[in-house]
Amino acid sequence: MTEAATNLAKPHHDFSPRVWRLAHGRSLELGARGHLKAIVNVTPDSFSDGGRFDDIDAAVAAAEAMVAEGAAIVDIGGESTRPGADPVDAETEQSRVLPVIEALARRSDAILSVDTYRADTARRAIEAGAHVINDVWGLQRDPEMARTAAELEAGLCIMHTGRERQKAADVVEDQHLFLGRSLELARDAGVAHEAIVLDPGFGFAKDADENVELMARFAELHALGHPLVAGTSRKRFIGAVSGRDMDQRDIATASTTAMLRLQGAAIFRVHDIPANKDALAMADAVLARRYSGAGR
C-alpha cells in the first residue's frame, strides 16, 4: 500500500501545527497562519515575469523587495516551466540561479527555494545557501533527486504534474496516484517526513475545468498527510474564469489564496505579495475565530 493510500484512513486536521524541516538547520512553523513564497524567475521566457529578473542584480533586488513586503520564502528558478518553453541545459540553469542564491544567502534571512528538477542543480543550490528544493516533476524526472534531497536534509516541495503521462479521469484520484509514487520515492531515499510539502500543480497539464475542480476539492488532498502548497498565481485558468489578461489577474489570484487557505493550504507561491498578504490576513482572521477555544 502506498503512503498516500495509508494516509487516507488517518484523521488529519487541516490546520494542525507542524514544523517544516529545511536545510542548514532552518525550519518554518506551519498551521497558525499562511506563508507566501515569492516567485523570482531568472529567465527570459517565463510566462509572467520572463525577462524582468534576467539580470542577477535585478533578481536579487526584486527578491529583497518581496521579502520586505511579507514573503517568507523566495523561489528562484532558472528554466521556464510554461507550456511550450524551450528547455535549457544544467549549466545555463545553474549560471542563472546560483549567483542569485549566493547573494541572497549573504544578504537576507529569507528561506530560499530552488525551482529545479535536476539533482545536480539542487545540490549546488543547497550548497550555495538554499534551504528548499522545489521539484515540478515530483522526484520522477531525475532518479537522483530524492536521494540528493535526503543527503542534504533539504526541505522538499513535491509537485504534481500531468505532463507526459496518462492521467486518471478524476482529478483527486490522479493526485493520489502521482504524489503517492513521489512519496514512495522520497521515503525509500530516506527523506524525512517533516521535510516534505506537496503542491497539486495547478496549471500543469490541467485545463480550466480541472483546475477549478481541484480548487473545489482541495481539502481532500489533506489525506496525503503533508502540508499543502498552492500555486495559482496568474495561471491561465484564472484568466479563463475571470476574463482577465495575464497582467491583470492579481485580484483573482488573491481570491484563490483566501479560498485555498480556508481549505487548509499552508504556503502560497505568488507574484504579487501585497495583494496576497492581505488575502491571507483576512483568511487567517476567520480561521482564528473559527478555531478559537477549540485548539488547532
Secondary structure, DSSP 8 states (H G I E B T S, - for coil): --HHHHHTTS---TT--EEEE-GGG-EEEESSS-EEEEEEE-SS--TTTTTTT-SHHHHHHHHHHHHHHT-SEEEEESS--STT-----HHHHHHHHHHHHHHHHHH--SEEEEE-S-HHHHHHHHHHT--EEEETTTT-SSTTHHHHHHHHT-EEEEE---TTS---SSHHHHHHHHHHHHHHHHHHHT--GGGEEEE--TTSS--HHHHHHHHHTGGGGGGG-S-BEE--TT-HHHHHHH---GGG-HHHHHHHHHHHHHTT--EEEES-HHHHHHHHHHHHHHHHHHHTTT--
